[in-house]
Amino acid sequence: MQNNIEIGITIVEDNKYMRASLVDYISNTNEFSVIGAYASCEEMLENINKNNKPRVVLMDIDLEGMSGIEGVSKLKLISPKTDVIMVTVFENSDSVFNALKAGATGYLTKTIDSDYLILAIKECISGGAPMSMKIARMVTSSFNRNPKNPLSEREIEILSALAQGKSYKGVSEVFFISVDTVKYHIKSIYSKLQANSKQEAIDKARSEKYI
């Protein structure tokens, strides 16, 4: 990488404060320059042209209008050589895998610091697939699961969170669902695993490699 050539980065983030922070992070480097910062995928796609194709796009998932996952798919049709790194609060497996299937190269959570973000962009440009440690563990563990798993993706996420010591309230806050919804899923988990308690369900799920 030549130091006198700045690589174009585009940001798609609807929170204006987060967007401004990302612009600051990128602008304070010698290697990268922000060539676009948008609040929506629609706005970003309207401004992508042959003279304004970023090398990397930092993309949120939960956007007004078109989602970030749909935005990745449409962007890759216009600019297939552009790499997309999802930068989002979502850590559930559905969001991760849907983003990667849509064409995203990396997946980071918004809790990362600016130094790690810059390293992730460099890794992406070098051919890597940057992911937060927790996301990488999730992806790796998914390959080791029993293919005959009777649990749904949401049930796997909830039981995994409980296995990590989270309370029902803690699980509800992580997945933005009500405590009653958590209890509904737990009831379904107990039924599918023929378990009578949380610990019994966790033990069975671990022994059968469901989580």
Secondary structure, 3 states (H helix, E strand, C coil): CCCCCCEEEEEECCCHHHHHHHHHHHHCCCCEEEEEEECCHHHHHHHCCCCCCCCEEEECCCCCCCCHHHHHHHHHHHCCCCEEEEEECCCCHHHHHHHHHHCCCEEEECCCCHHHHHHHHHHHHCCCCCECHHHHHHHHHHHCCCCCCCCCHHHHHHHHHHHCCCCHHHHHHHHCCCHHHHHHHHHHHHHHHCCCCHHHHHHHHHHCCCC
